[in-house]
Amino acid sequence: MVSHAQWKLARDRKVAESISEGEDSAESAERVRRRLELDLAWDLGQAVYDRRTALGLAQTELARRARMSQPQVSKLELGGSMPTVPLLARLARALDADFSLTPLGEGVRVSFIPHDPAHTAAGTEPSSTDHAPASATEAEAEAETDASAERTAATG
């Protein structure tokens, strides 16, 4: 069986070979677009794999939690599919995390940000009705704090 890292290297070699063939600018632009799409699929699969292994879950358990099959989880982790938004939401819930896509230059950074341990330990998730700011200024301050915390969590 091919490991996750070996599969990525084989895929990168194959894509590099296809990019080096041909000089037509329209065809080259399509190859670049396809490469970015493949990179996103790979990064998404890596993010799912990293979060799943951090939780100590088997693919079958993640599949059960996300209402998927184990082969679907495997294909996703190997970068072989691009999930829909509803599936990303189910995966985030199954992985007890928030899903984040952050544009970076030409590419996108994909991450699953673990939920706050205080909320998960109590078995509850924060909801929009838990705390409503009293004023617009408080709402802006809370949004800025949340954005700062998310940036910190996303950058490690």
Secondary structure, 3 states (H helix, E strand, C coil): CCCHHHHHHHHHHHHHHHHHCCCCHHHHHHHHHHHHHHHHHHHHHHHHHHHHHHHCCCHHHHHHHCCCCHHHHHHHHCCCCCCCHHHHHHHHHHCCEEEEEEEECCEEEEEEEECCHHHHHCCCCCCCCCCCCCCHHHHHHHHHHHHHHHHHHHHC
